[in-house]
Amino acid sequence: MPALRNQRQELFAQALAQGKTADKAYENAGYRRNRHNASRLKTNETIIARVLELQAEKQDRFVLTRQRLLDALLENLEKALGHRPVKIGAEGKEVYVYRGDVANTAIKMAGSELNLFTEKKAIAHRTNLDDLSDLELVQKVRDEAQVLLEYHSQCEHGENEAE
């Protein structure tokens, strides 16, 4: 639906879509203050349809993609490391600030998203090795070596897919 032909009604619909009350929206559109007329105009089917359309457009504009997320994360990282300025206050004064805790969190999040970290797994010996015979000990070492080989094979395979 294109903008409404009546400019005041279009301004009224835009103000409603921004979350203003019907009274405020009515006044912002250039009408004289009148609660009854504002309430009645708010129930107009054309106004309702336009408000819903404007709200849907606003939602469509902000679609979070993986790339947008990574870009924002890296931008925050640069600011936290003090490589880019941060705007502070109403006047927007640019200041370089180092925040190590924020930078570390951003690095962890980016590293996790890019699969740069591998999960560490501990191998625990649940058996007292002194109680095993030589044959049992060799079998135990063989089994654990096989588990390690399979694990490292999976890690290498997973890294190749990510690239």
C-alpha positions in Angstrom: 0.0 0.0 0.0 1.5 3.4 -1.0 1.4 6.4 1.3 -2.1 7.6 2.0 -3.4 10.4 -0.2 -4.4 12.6 2.7 -1.1 13.9 4.1 -2.5 14.4 7.6 -3.8 10.9 7.7 -0.4 9.6 6.5 1.4 11.5 9.3 -1.2 10.3 11.8 -0.6 6.6 10.7 3.2 7.1 10.8 3.0 8.5 14.4 0.8 5.6 15.5 3.2 3.1 13.9 6.0 4.7 16.0 4.1 4.0 19.1 2.6 7.5 19.9 -0.9 7.7 21.4 -3.8 8.6 19.2 -4.0 12.1 20.8 -0.3 12.9 20.2 -0.4 11.4 16.7 -3.5 13.5 15.9 -1.8 16.7 17.0 1.5 15.8 15.3 -0.4 15.3 12.0 -1.6 19.0 12.2 -5.1 18.5 13.5 -6.5 20.5 16.4 -6.5 18.6 19.7 -9.7 16.5 19.9 -9.6 13.2 21.7 -12.9 12.0 20.2 -11.8 12.6 16.6 -8.3 11.1 17.3 -9.9 7.9 18.7 -12.4 7.7 15.8 -9.7 8.2 13.2 -7.6 5.5 14.8 -10.3 2.9 14.1 -10.5 3.8 10.4 -9.7 0.7 8.3 -7.4 2.6 6.0 -5.4 4.0 8.9 -5.2 0.5 10.6 -4.0 -1.1 7.4 -1.4 1.6 6.9 -0.1 1.4 10.5 0.2 -2.4 10.2 2.1 -2.0 6.9 4.5 0.6 8.4 5.2 -1.7 11.4 5.8 -4.6 9.1 8.3 -2.6 7.0 10.1 -1.6 10.2 10.5 -5.3 11.1 11.6 -6.3 7.6 14.4 -3.7 7.7 16.1 -5.3 10.6 16.8 -8.9 9.6 19.6 -10.4 11.7 22.0 -12.4 9.5 25.1 -14.2 10.5 27.3 -11.7 8.6 25.5 -8.7 10.3 26.1 -10.3 13.7 29.8 -10.9 13.0 30.2 -7.4 11.7 28.6 -5.9 14.8 30.7 -8.2 17.0 34.0 -7.2 15.3 33.0 -3.5 15.5 32.4 -3.8 19.2 35.7 -5.7 19.6 37.6 -2.8 17.9 35.9 -0.3 20.1 36.6 -2.3 23.3 40.3 -2.6 22.3 40.5 1.2 21.9 41.1 1.0 18.1 37.9 2.9 17.3 36.2 5.8 19.2 33.1 5.4 21.2 30.5 8.3 21.2 29.7 9.5 24.7 27.1 11.9 25.9 24.4 13.9 24.1 27.0 15.9 22.2 28.6 12.7 20.8 32.1 13.3 22.0 34.4 10.6 20.6 36.6 8.9 23.1 39.0 5.9 22.8 38.3 3.5 25.6 40.0 0.2 26.4 37.7 -2.4 28.0 39.6 -5.7 28.3 36.6 -7.7 29.7 34.4 -6.7 26.8 37.1 -7.4 24.3 37.8 -10.8 25.7 34.1 -11.7 25.6 33.8 -10.5 22.0 36.9 -12.5 21.1 35.4 -15.6 22.7 32.1 -15.1 20.9 33.7 -14.5 17.5 36.1 -17.5 18.0 33.2 -19.8 18.9 31.1 -18.6 15.9 34.0 -19.2 13.5 34.9 -22.6 15.1 38.4 -21.5 16.1 38.3 -23.3 19.4 38.1 -27.1 19.9 36.6 -28.7 22.8 39.1 -30.3 25.2 38.4 -33.8 26.3 40.1 -35.4 29.2 41.0 -39.1 29.1 40.6 -40.5 32.5 42.0 -43.9 33.5 39.3 -45.6 35.6 41.3 -48.7 36.1 44.3 -49.1 38.4 47.0 -50.0 35.8 49.0 -51.8 38.5 46.4 -54.5 38.7 46.5 -55.3 34.9 48.5 -58.0 33.3 50.9 -57.1 30.5 48.4 -58.3 27.9 45.5 -56.3 29.5 47.8 -53.3 29.7 48.7 -53.5 26.0 45.0 -53.9 25.1 44.1 -50.8 27.2 46.7 -48.7 25.6 45.6 -49.9 22.1 42.0 -49.0 22.9 42.8 -45.6 24.2 45.1 -44.9 21.2 42.2 -45.8 18.9 39.9 -43.4 20.7 42.5 -40.6 20.3 43.0 -41.3 16.6 39.3 -41.3 15.9 38.9 -38.0 17.9 41.7 -36.3 16.0 40.4 -37.6 12.7 37.0 -36.1 13.5 38.6 -32.7 14.5 40.6 -32.5 11.2 37.5 -33.5 9.2 35.4 -30.8 11.0 38.1 -28.1 10.4 38.2 -28.9 6.7 34.5 -28.5 6.3 34.5 -25.1 8.0 37.1 -23.8 5.5 
